[in-house]
Amino acid sequence: MAMRTRYGLQAVENCLTRPLLHDKVFSNLSGRAVEDLLEISSAATYEKGAVLFTEGGESRGVFVLGNGRVKLSARSASGKSLILRISEPGEVVGLPSAISGKPYAATAEVLEATQASFIPRDAFLDFLRRHGEASLKVAEILSDIYHATYQEVRYLGLTSSAAEKLARFILDLAGVQERSPEREHGGQRVTLTLTHEEIAERIGASRETVTRVLASFRRKRLVETHGSSLSVTNQAGLEKIAHTAKK
């Protein structure tokens, strides 16, 4: 029976049930595997700003996101922050460290009220040893993480200007949301869920630079913005700017 939590989210008896059915995570598991996974998991609601784990901390386990988003970021010795990834509902957070046993490589911060299920590392590894189909799915997820990280480092490292990085960021965002696109004036419409400061951390630039370049994109009619909504009105123009990042 569903009920409302104090953060306004709809809570179910165990929120792990929802991400288990998500095609990005543990899809097509046997009934026994699902029961075993539910048995070792514990569901909780985390408010905005909550930290699931910190960079350099000992790996305690993984979090399966039922809803909400989590920001994964790393800091340099000088204190500069870089957003590595925004994890979406249905994803497993902390997986690489849980498998390798190495410290967490990033800090995981909740961006909005989020329901997630925590699975302790030892119990999770034992579960994978007993269920081969789940181990194969985890291998696929790790492969996806590797390729996404490779592409990220490639275009950030080989891109020379903030305009190229921001153009690639917008195009990537549009690509993520293209499964259910909303059209406005013939353009691809996406939602900017990050602030200018967070976008800057995502692409390795300053907040002022992101604001200036985005304003330039608007003047050139490459994009239109209305609050948190952004419409790509000239995809070819953005792709031309991001050309170096694609090489």
N, C-alpha and C positions, 0 to 999 in steps of 0.2 A: 504493500500500500504506500503510495507516494505522500510526501509531506514537504512543507517548505522549511528551509533552514533560515537562520537569522540573517544570511546574506542574500536572501531572495532567490536562491537556487532550489530547484526541485530535487529533493533527495530520494533515492530509492533504497531498497533493502541493502543492496551492495552495489555501489556505482561501478565496480569492476565489470559487471555484466555488460554495460554499454560498450566500453572500448574493446571487450573481447569479440564483439560482433563487428568491429570496425575492420575494414579490409586492409588497413595499414599495420595492424598488429596481429593478434593471434586468431586469425580467421581459420575456419574449417578444422578446429580442434575436435577431438573425440569428446563425448560426454564425460568420460572419466577424467580426461585432462582438464576440462573446464571445472569440474568439481574439485579436483586437487588444487587448481590455481586459486579458486575462491577460498579454499580452506586456509591457505597461507597468506592471504592478503587482508589488509585492514583499510577501510575507507575513511576518509576525513575530508572536511571542507577547509580550504586555506584562503584567507582574505588577501586582498591586494597588498603587495609589499612583503609578504611572507617569504622566507628563504628556505627552500627545500634542502639545499646543501651548499657548501662553499668550496671554492677553488682550493685545492691542496688538502681538503679534508679526507679522512678515511672513508672508503666506499662502504655504505651501510646497506644499500639495496637499490631498488628501482621504483619509480613512480609511474603508474599508468594513468594518463589524464582522461577523465570522464568528460569534462568540459573545461572551458577556460584556457588561457595561454600562459606559457612560462618562458621567461627570457633567460638564455644561457649566455653568460658574458665572462670575459677574462680581463685581468688587469696587468699592466706592465709594472716594472719596479718603480717607475716614476708616478704611478697612479693613474695612468691613462687607461680608459676602459674601451673594450671592443666587444660589440654584440656578435656572438658567433652564430646564433640561431634563435628563432622564435618557435618553440614547440607548440603544436596545435592539438586540439582534442583528438584522442585516440592514439597518441604517440607514447612511447616509453622513454622516460627521462632518466639519465644516469646509467644507461645500459652498457656502454663501453667499459666504464670503470668497474661495474659489477662483474663483468665477464673476466676482465684482466686482473682484478684485484688491486689495481693501481689507484692512487688518490684521484679524486674528482678533478678533471681538467678545467672545469668552469664552475661558476656560481649560478645556481638556478633560482631565479626570483619570480614570484607569481605576479603577473601583470593585471589580473582581474580576479574576482572571486572565483575559485576553482575547486572542483571536486576531483579527487585523485585517490587511487589505491596504492598503498605502499606494500612492497614485498621484500622482506629481508634477504640479504645476499645469499646466505648459506641455504635457506629454504628454496630460493629461486634456482640456484645451481643444482640442488638435489632434484628439483622438479624437471629441469632440462635433461638431467641424466636419465630420468625415468620415462620421459616422453620425447621420442625422437622427432615427431612432427613439429613440436614446439621449438626444438633445437634448430631445425632447418629454418623455421620462420625467423628466429633470432639471427641466424647467419645472413638471411636476406636483408634484415633491418640494418645490421652492421655494415653490409655492403653498400646499402643506400646512403648511410651516414658517411662512409668513406668517399664515395663519389661526389656527394654534395659538398663535403669539405674540400675536396680536390678542386672542384669548380670554383668554389668561393675564394680559395687562396690564389688560384690562377688568375681570375679576373681582377682581384684586388692588387695582386703583386705586379701584374703586367699592364694594368691600366694607369696611365700617367696623369689624368686630370679628374677632378671631382665631378665634372659634368658627365664624363664617361661612366663613372661609378654610379652616379645617381640615375642616369638613363638606364643602366643595366639593372639597378635595384627596382625601378618602376616596371620595367619589362618582365623581370622575374616575378614580381608581385602580381602582375596581370596574368602571367602564365599559371600561377598557382590557383587563381580564381576563375580561370577560363571555363571550368566545367559547368559553372552556373553563371554565365556572364549577364550583367545588366547593361543594356544599351542606353546611351543618352547622347542625342545628337549624332548618332552614327559611330560613336567611339566606345572603346572598352572602358567600362567603369569599374574602379576598384576602391577599396576602403583603406585609408591610411590609418592603421591602428597604432602607429608609433609617433611620438613627438619628433620635432625637428632635431632635438638633442639626441634622441634614441636612434634616429636614422643616421645621424652623424657618427655615432658609435658603431653603427652597423657597417658603414662604408669606409670608416677610417678618415673622417674629415671633421671640421669644426661645425658647430651649430650655425654660426653666421654664414659659413660657406654654403651649407645646405639651403638655408633661407634665400640666399642670393641666387644660387643656381636654379632653384625651383621658380623663383620670380622670373628669371630669364626664360625658362621653359614656357611659362605662361605668356610672356610677351611675344614669343615666337610662335604661339598657338600650337605648341606641341602637346600641352595638357591644359585642362581647366580644373580648378579646384572650387569646391563648395563645402566649407567646413572640413569634415574628415573624408569627404568623398572626392575622388580624383578621377577625371576622365581622360584617357589617352586619345587625343583627337588627331594625332599625326604619328602613327606607329612607325612608319617608314623613316620619319625624321629622327625619332628617338633611336631607332636601330642604327642609323648612320652615325649618330654621336657615339653610340656604344660599340662601334665597329672594332676599335682596338681591343676592347675587353673580350671580344669573341675569338680573337686570334690565338 
